[in-house]
Amino acid sequence: MDQQEYARRAYGLRQRLYRTARLCLAGEAAALDAVDEAVYKGLLACKKLREPEHFDTWLTRILINVCSDELRRRKREVAMEELPETAAERFDALPLKEAVERLPGELRAVVALRYFSGYTLAETAEILSVPPGTVSTRQRRALALLRLELTEGD
């Protein structure tokens, strides 16, 4: 795959990648940075891609790895005082969004890929490098937890 083909295909995935990163990292700036880094890493490795028909899942997997690295880095950071809440942050504090953010990482990744990025069960399994049955189980568990949390608030 040459660089022009890579750029064309990565551009077509930009919304899907952003939605995935936004849910994994829960911040607009962090999501944009993660997408940029994933696209850059993909560009450096695009000649290594053996099966171009799996480009979407390959690049999404790179993004998931970048997001995981960022989350690990955040855990090591010293906690800082919280900045004042902006109007955009108050808007983002919707019950569903907060509930998704509280899910364990493996369940949040499945929800992000399946429901917010539009990947199929098989594509999600390939991206996460787990069997489709595991994705199905994680999906059911995540939906049950979300249902429980959202109905408790009523």
LUMSEKOL-942324 format. One record per residue: y, x, z of N, C-alpha, C in turn. Coordinates in Angstrom, 1 decimal, padded with zeros to 4 digits, always signed. Each point is the difference from the previous one (the first is absolute). Layout:
BEGIN
[pt [Y; X; Z]; [Y; X; Z]; [Y; X; Z]]
...
END
This chain:
BEGIN
[pt [-001.2; +000.9; +000.0]; [+001.2; -000.9; +000.0]; [+001.2; +000.9; +000.0]]
[pt [+000.9; -000.3; -001.0]; [+001.3; +000.9; +000.0]; [+001.0; -000.7; +000.9]]
[pt [+001.1; +000.8; +000.2]; [+001.1; -000.4; +000.9]; [+000.7; -001.3; -000.4]]
[pt [+000.2; -000.2; -001.3]; [+000.6; -001.2; -000.5]; [-000.8; -001.3; +000.3]]
[pt [-001.3; +000.1; -000.3]; [-000.9; -001.1; +000.3]; [-000.1; -000.2; +001.5]]
[pt [+000.0; +001.0; +000.8]; [+000.0; -000.1; +001.5]; [+001.3; -000.7; +000.4]]
[pt [+001.2; +000.4; -000.5]; [+001.2; -000.6; +000.4]; [+000.1; -001.5; -000.4]]
[pt [-000.5; -000.3; -001.2]; [-000.1; -001.4; -000.4]; [-000.8; -000.9; +000.9]]
[pt [-001.2; +000.5; +000.4]; [-000.9; -000.8; +000.8]; [+000.5; +000.0; +001.5]]
[pt [+000.5; +001.1; +000.5]; [+000.5; +000.0; +001.3]; [+001.2; -001.0; +000.1]]
[pt [+000.9; +000.0; -001.0]; [+001.1; -000.9; +000.0]; [-000.5; -001.5; +000.1]]
[pt [-001.0; -000.3; -000.7]; [-000.6; -001.4; +000.0]; [-000.5; -000.4; +001.4]]
[pt [-000.4; +001.0; +000.8]; [-000.6; -000.2; +001.3]; [+001.1; +000.0; +001.1]]
[pt [+001.2; +000.3; -000.2]; [+001.0; +000.2; +001.0]; [+000.1; -001.1; +001.0]]
[pt [+000.0; -001.3; -000.4]; [+000.1; -001.1; +001.0]; [-001.2; -000.1; +000.9]]
[pt [-001.1; +000.2; -000.6]; [-001.3; -000.1; +000.8]; [-000.1; +001.1; +001.0]]
[pt [+000.4; +001.2; -000.4]; [+000.0; +001.2; +000.9]; [+001.0; -000.2; +001.1]]
[pt [+001.2; -000.5; -000.3]; [+001.0; -000.2; +001.0]; [-000.4; -001.0; +001.0]]
[pt [-000.6; -001.2; -000.4]; [-000.5; -001.0; +000.9]; [-001.0; +000.6; +001.0]]
[pt [-000.9; +000.8; -000.6]; [-001.1; +000.6; +000.8]; [+000.6; +000.9; +001.1]]
[pt [+000.9; +000.9; -000.5]; [+000.6; +000.9; +000.9]; [+000.9; -000.7; +001.1]]
[pt [+000.7; -001.0; -000.4]; [+000.8; -000.8; +000.9]; [-000.8; -000.6; +001.1]]
[pt [-001.1; -000.5; -000.3]; [-000.9; -000.6; +001.1]; [-000.6; +001.1; +000.8]]
[pt [-000.4; +001.1; -000.6]; [-000.6; +001.1; +000.8]; [+000.9; +000.7; +001.0]]
[pt [+001.3; +000.2; -000.5]; [+000.9; +000.8; +000.8]; [+001.1; -000.9; +000.6]]
[pt [+000.1; -001.2; -000.3]; [+001.0; -001.0; +000.6]; [+001.4; +000.5; +000.0]]
[pt [+000.4; +000.6; -001.1]; [+001.4; +000.4; -000.1]; [+000.3; +000.2; -001.5]]
[pt [+001.2; -000.4; -000.4]; [+000.3; +000.1; -001.4]; [+000.2; +001.4; -000.4]]
[pt [+000.8; +000.8; +000.7]; [+000.2; +001.4; -000.3]; [-001.3; +000.8; +000.0]]
[pt [-000.8; -000.2; +001.0]; [-001.3; +000.7; +000.1]; [-000.9; -000.3; -001.2]]
[pt [+000.0; -001.3; -000.4]; [-000.8; -000.5; -001.1]; [+000.4; +000.6; -001.3]]
[pt [+001.3; +000.1; -000.2]; [+000.5; +000.6; -001.2]; [-000.3; +001.5; -000.1]]
[pt [+000.1; +000.7; +001.1]; [-000.3; +001.4; +000.1]; [-001.5; +000.2; -000.3]]
[pt [-000.8; -000.9; +000.6]; [-001.5; +000.1; -000.2]; [-000.4; -000.2; -001.5]]
[pt [+000.6; -001.0; -000.6]; [-000.2; -000.2; -001.4]; [+000.4; +001.2; -000.8]]
[pt [+001.2; +000.5; +000.2]; [+000.5; +001.2; -000.7]; [-001.0; +001.1; +000.1]]
[pt [-000.4; +000.3; +001.3]; [-000.9; +001.1; +000.2]; [-001.4; -000.2; -000.7]]
[pt [-000.5; -001.2; +000.1]; [-001.3; -000.3; -000.6]; [+000.1; +000.1; -001.6]]
[pt [+001.1; -000.4; -000.6]; [+000.1; +000.1; -001.4]; [+000.1; +001.5; -000.4]]
[pt [+000.8; +000.7; +000.8]; [+000.1; +001.5; -000.2]; [-001.4; +000.7; +000.1]]
[pt [-000.7; -000.3; +001.1]; [-001.3; +000.6; +000.1]; [-001.0; -000.5; -001.1]]
[pt [+000.1; -001.2; -000.4]; [-000.8; -000.5; -001.2]; [+000.4; +000.8; -001.2]]
[pt [+001.3; +000.2; -000.3]; [+000.4; +000.7; -001.1]; [-000.6; +001.4; -000.1]]
[pt [+000.0; +000.7; +001.2]; [-000.6; +001.3; +000.0]; [-001.5; +000.0; -000.2]]
[pt [-000.6; -001.1; +000.3]; [-001.5; +000.0; -000.1]; [-000.5; -000.9; -001.2]]
[pt [+000.9; -000.5; -000.8]; [-000.4; -000.9; -001.1]; [-001.0; +000.5; -001.0]]
[pt [+000.1; +001.3; -000.2]; [-001.0; +000.6; -000.9]; [-001.4; +000.1; +000.5]]
[pt [-000.1; -000.2; +001.4]; [-001.3; +000.0; +000.6]; [-000.7; -001.3; +000.0]]
[pt [+000.8; -001.1; -000.4]; [-000.6; -001.3; +000.0]; [-001.0; -000.1; -001.2]]
[pt [-001.3; -000.2; +000.4]; [-001.0; -000.1; -001.0]; [-000.2; -001.3; -000.7]]
[pt [+000.3; -001.1; +000.8]; [-000.2; -001.3; -000.6]; [+001.4; -000.8; +000.1]]
[pt [+000.7; +000.1; -001.1]; [+001.4; -000.6; -000.1]; [-000.1; -001.5; +000.3]]
[pt [-001.1; -000.7; -000.2]; [+000.0; -001.5; +000.2]; [+000.1; -000.3; +001.5]]
[pt [-000.2; +001.1; +000.9]; [+000.1; -000.2; +001.4]; [+001.4; +000.5; +000.5]]
[pt [+000.9; +000.1; -000.8]; [+001.3; +000.6; +000.3]; [+000.7; -000.8; +001.2]]
[pt [+000.0; -001.3; -000.1]; [+000.6; -000.8; +001.0]; [-000.5; +000.3; +001.4]]
[pt [-001.3; +000.0; +000.1]; [-000.7; +000.2; +001.3]; [+000.2; +001.4; +000.5]]
[pt [+000.0; +001.0; -001.0]; [+000.1; +001.4; +000.3]; [+001.4; +000.2; +000.6]]
[pt [+001.1; -000.5; -000.6]; [+001.3; +000.2; +000.5]; [+000.3; -000.7; +001.3]]
[pt [-000.6; -001.2; +000.1]; [+000.1; -000.7; +001.3]; [-000.7; +000.7; +001.1]]
[pt [-001.1; +000.7; -000.3]; [-000.7; +000.8; +001.1]; [+000.9; +001.1; +000.4]]
[pt [+000.6; +000.7; -001.0]; [+001.0; +001.1; +000.4]; [+001.0; -000.6; +000.9]]
[pt [+000.6; -001.2; -000.3]; [+001.0; -000.6; +000.8]; [-000.5; -000.3; +001.4]]
[pt [-001.2; -000.5; +000.1]; [-000.6; -000.3; +001.4]; [-000.1; +001.3; +000.8]]
[pt [-000.4; +001.1; -000.7]; [-000.1; +001.3; +000.7]; [+001.4; +000.5; +000.5]]
[pt [+001.0; -000.2; -000.9]; [+001.3; +000.4; +000.4]; [+000.5; -000.8; +001.2]]
[pt [-000.3; -001.3; +000.0]; [+000.4; -000.9; +001.1]; [-000.7; +000.4; +001.3]]
[pt [-001.3; +000.3; -000.1]; [-000.7; +000.4; +001.1]; [+000.5; +001.3; +000.6]]
[pt [+000.4; +001.0; -000.9]; [+000.6; +001.2; +000.5]; [+001.3; -000.3; +000.7]]
[pt [+000.8; -000.9; -000.5]; [+001.3; -000.3; +000.6]; [-000.2; -000.7; +001.4]]
[pt [-001.0; -000.8; +000.1]; [-000.3; -000.7; +001.3]; [-000.5; +001.1; +001.0]]
[pt [-000.8; +000.9; -000.4]; [-000.4; +001.1; +000.9]; [+001.2; +000.8; +000.4]]
[pt [+000.9; +000.3; -000.9]; [+001.1; +000.8; +000.3]; [+000.9; -000.7; +001.0]]
[pt [+000.1; -001.3; -000.1]; [+000.9; -000.8; +000.9]; [-000.6; +000.0; +001.4]]
[pt [-001.3; +000.0; +000.1]; [-000.6; +000.1; +001.4]; [+000.3; +001.3; +000.7]]
[pt [+000.2; +001.0; -000.8]; [+000.3; +001.3; +000.6]; [+001.5; +000.1; +000.4]]
[pt [+000.8; -000.8; -000.6]; [+001.4; +000.1; +000.3]; [+000.3; -000.4; +001.4]]
[pt [+001.1; +000.6; +000.6]; [+000.4; -000.5; +001.3]; [+000.8; -001.3; -000.2]]
[pt [-000.3; -000.9; +000.8]; [+000.7; -001.4; -000.1]; [+001.5; +000.2; +000.2]]
[pt [+000.7; -000.6; -000.9]; [+001.5; +000.0; +000.1]; [+000.5; -001.4; +000.4]]
[pt [+001.2; +000.0; +000.5]; [+000.6; -001.3; +000.3]; [+000.0; -000.9; -001.2]]
[pt [-000.2; -001.3; +000.2]; [+000.1; -000.9; -001.2]; [+001.4; -000.2; -000.4]]
[pt [+000.2; +000.0; -001.3]; [+001.3; -000.3; -000.6]; [+000.3; -001.5; +000.1]]
[pt [+001.3; -000.4; +000.0]; [+000.3; -001.4; +000.1]; [-000.6; -000.7; -001.2]]
[pt [-000.4; -001.2; +000.2]; [-000.6; -000.8; -001.1]; [+001.0; -000.5; -001.0]]
[pt [-000.3; +000.1; -001.3]; [+000.9; -000.4; -001.0]; [-000.5; -001.4; -000.5]]
[pt [+000.8; -000.7; -000.8]; [-000.3; -001.3; -000.5]; [-001.3; +000.1; -000.8]]
[pt [-000.2; +001.0; -000.8]; [-001.2; +000.2; -000.8]; [-001.2; +000.1; +000.9]]
[pt [+000.1; +000.7; +001.1]; [-001.2; +000.2; +000.9]; [-000.3; -001.3; +000.7]]
[pt [+001.0; -000.8; +000.3]; [-000.2; -001.3; +000.6]; [-000.7; -000.9; -001.0]]
[pt [+000.3; +000.1; -001.3]; [-000.6; -000.8; -001.0]; [-001.5; +000.4; -000.2]]
[pt [-000.2; +001.3; +000.1]; [-001.4; +000.5; -000.1]; [-000.9; -000.4; +001.2]]
[pt [+000.6; -000.4; +001.1]; [-000.8; -000.4; +001.2]; [-000.6; -001.4; -000.1]]
[pt [-000.6; -000.3; -001.1]; [-000.7; -001.3; -000.1]; [-001.3; +000.0; +000.7]]
[pt [-000.5; -001.1; +000.5]; [-001.2; +000.0; +000.8]; [-001.2; +000.6; -000.8]]
[pt [-000.2; -000.3; -001.3]; [-001.1; +000.5; -000.7]; [+000.1; +001.5; -000.2]]
[pt [+001.2; +000.5; -000.3]; [+000.2; +001.4; -000.2]; [-000.3; +000.8; +001.3]]
[pt [+000.5; -000.6; +001.1]; [-000.3; +000.7; +001.3]; [-001.5; -000.1; +000.3]]
[pt [-000.6; -001.1; -000.3]; [-001.5; -000.1; +000.3]; [-000.8; +001.0; -000.9]]
[pt [+000.4; +000.2; -001.2]; [-000.7; +000.9; -000.9]; [+000.2; +001.4; +000.5]]
[pt [+001.2; +000.3; +000.5]; [+000.3; +001.4; +000.4]; [-000.8; +000.3; +001.3]]
[pt [-000.4; -001.0; +000.8]; [-000.7; +000.2; +001.2]; [-001.5; +000.2; -000.2]]
[pt [-000.5; -000.3; -001.2]; [-001.4; +000.2; -000.3]; [-000.4; +001.5; +000.0]]
[pt [-001.2; +000.3; +000.3]; [-000.5; +001.4; -000.1]; [+000.2; +000.5; -001.4]]
[pt [+000.2; +001.2; -000.2]; [+000.2; +000.6; -001.3]; [-001.0; -000.4; -001.1]]
[pt [-001.3; +000.1; +000.3]; [-001.0; -000.3; -001.0]; [+000.1; -001.5; -000.4]]
[pt [+000.4; -000.9; +000.9]; [+000.1; -001.4; -000.4]; [+001.3; -000.3; -000.7]]
[pt [+001.1; +000.7; +000.4]; [+001.3; -000.1; -000.6]; [-000.1; +000.4; -001.5]]
[pt [-000.7; +001.1; -000.2]; [-000.2; +000.5; -001.4]; [-000.6; -001.0; -000.9]]
[pt [-001.1; -000.6; +000.5]; [-000.7; -001.0; -000.8]; [+001.0; -001.2; -000.3]]
[pt [+000.7; -000.5; +001.0]; [+000.9; -001.1; -000.2]; [+001.1; +000.4; -001.0]]
[pt [+000.5; +001.2; +000.2]; [+001.1; +000.4; -000.9]; [-000.5; +000.1; -001.5]]
[pt [-001.2; +000.5; -000.2]; [-000.5; +000.2; -001.4]; [-000.4; -001.3; -000.6]]
[pt [-000.7; -000.9; +000.8]; [-000.5; -001.2; -000.5]; [+001.0; -001.1; -000.2]]
[pt [+000.9; -000.2; +001.0]; [+000.9; -001.1; -000.1]; [+001.4; +000.3; -000.4]]
[pt [+000.5; +001.2; +000.2]; [+001.3; +000.3; -000.3]; [+000.2; +000.9; -001.3]]
[pt [-001.1; +000.7; -000.3]; [+000.0; +000.8; -001.2]; [-000.9; -000.6; -001.1]]
[pt [-000.8; -001.0; +000.3]; [-000.7; -000.7; -001.0]; [-001.3; +000.7; -000.6]]
[pt [-000.5; +000.9; +000.8]; [-001.2; +000.7; -000.5]; [-001.3; -000.9; +000.3]]
[pt [-001.0; +000.1; -000.8]; [-001.2; -000.7; +000.2]; [-000.8; +000.6; +001.1]]
[pt [-001.0; -000.7; +000.4]; [-000.9; +000.6; +001.1]; [-000.6; +001.3; -000.5]]
[pt [-000.5; +000.1; -001.2]; [-000.6; +001.2; -000.5]; [+001.0; +001.1; -000.1]]
[pt [+001.2; -000.3; -000.5]; [+001.1; +001.1; -000.1]; [+000.4; +000.5; +001.4]]
[pt [+000.1; -001.0; +001.0]; [+000.3; +000.4; +001.3]; [-001.0; +000.9; +000.6]]
[pt [-001.3; -000.3; -000.2]; [-001.1; +000.8; +000.4]; [+000.1; +001.4; -000.6]]
[pt [+000.3; +000.1; -001.2]; [+000.1; +001.3; -000.7]; [+001.2; +000.8; +000.5]]
[pt [+001.1; -000.7; +000.2]; [+001.2; +000.7; +000.6]; [-000.3; +000.6; +001.3]]
[pt [-000.6; -000.8; +000.9]; [-000.3; +000.4; +001.4]; [-001.2; +000.8; +000.1]]
[pt [-000.8; +000.2; -001.0]; [-001.3; +000.8; +000.0]; [-000.9; -000.6; +001.0]]
[pt [-000.2; -001.3; +000.0]; [-000.9; -000.7; +000.9]; [-000.8; -001.0; -000.9]]
[pt [-001.2; -000.5; +000.5]; [-000.7; -001.0; -000.8]; [+000.7; -001.3; +000.0]]
[pt [-000.2; -000.8; -001.1]; [+000.6; -001.3; -000.1]; [-000.3; -000.9; +001.2]]
[pt [-001.2; +000.1; +000.6]; [-000.3; -000.8; +001.2]; [+000.9; +000.3; +001.2]]
[pt [+000.3; +001.3; +000.1]; [+000.9; +000.4; +001.1]; [+001.4; -000.5; -000.2]]
[pt [+000.5; +000.0; -001.2]; [+001.3; -000.6; -000.3]; [-000.1; -001.5; +000.3]]
[pt [-001.0; -000.7; -000.3]; [-000.2; -001.4; +000.3]; [+000.0; -000.3; +001.5]]
[pt [-000.7; +000.8; +000.7]; [+000.0; -000.1; +001.5]; [+001.3; +000.2; +000.6]]
[pt [+000.7; +001.1; -000.5]; [+001.3; +000.3; +000.6]; [+001.0; -001.1; -000.4]]
[pt [-000.1; -000.5; -001.2]; [+000.9; -001.1; -000.4]; [-000.2; -001.2; +000.9]]
[pt [-001.3; -000.4; +000.3]; [-000.2; -001.1; +000.9]; [+000.5; +000.2; +001.4]]
[pt [-000.2; +001.2; +000.5]; [+000.4; +000.3; +001.3]; [+001.5; +000.0; +000.1]]
[pt [+000.7; +000.6; -001.0]; [+001.5; +000.0; +000.0]; [+000.5; -001.4; -000.1]]
[pt [-000.5; -000.9; -000.8]; [+000.4; -001.3; -000.1]; [-000.2; -000.8; +001.3]]
[pt [-001.1; +000.2; +000.6]; [-000.3; -000.6; +001.3]; [+001.1; +000.4; +001.0]]
[pt [+000.3; +001.3; +000.1]; [+000.9; +000.5; +000.9]; [+001.4; -000.5; -000.3]]
[pt [+000.4; -000.1; -001.2]; [+001.3; -000.5; -000.4]; [+000.1; -001.5; +000.4]]
[pt [-001.1; -000.8; -000.3]; [+000.0; -001.4; +000.3]; [+000.2; -000.2; +001.5]]
[pt [-000.8; +000.8; +000.8]; [+000.1; -000.1; +001.4]; [+001.4; +000.3; +000.5]]
[pt [+000.6; +001.1; -000.5]; [+001.3; +000.4; +000.5]; [+001.1; -001.0; -000.4]]
[pt [-000.1; -000.5; -001.2]; [+001.0; -000.9; -000.5]; [-000.1; -001.4; +000.6]]
[pt [-001.2; -000.4; +000.4]; [-000.1; -001.3; +000.6]; [+000.3; +000.0; +001.5]]
[pt [-000.2; +001.2; +000.6]; [+000.4; +000.2; +001.5]; [+001.5; -000.2; +000.2]]
[pt [+000.8; +000.4; -001.0]; [+001.4; -000.1; +000.1]; [+000.5; -001.5; -000.1]]
[pt [-000.8; -000.9; -000.4]; [+000.5; -001.4; -000.1]; [+000.0; -000.7; +001.3]]
END
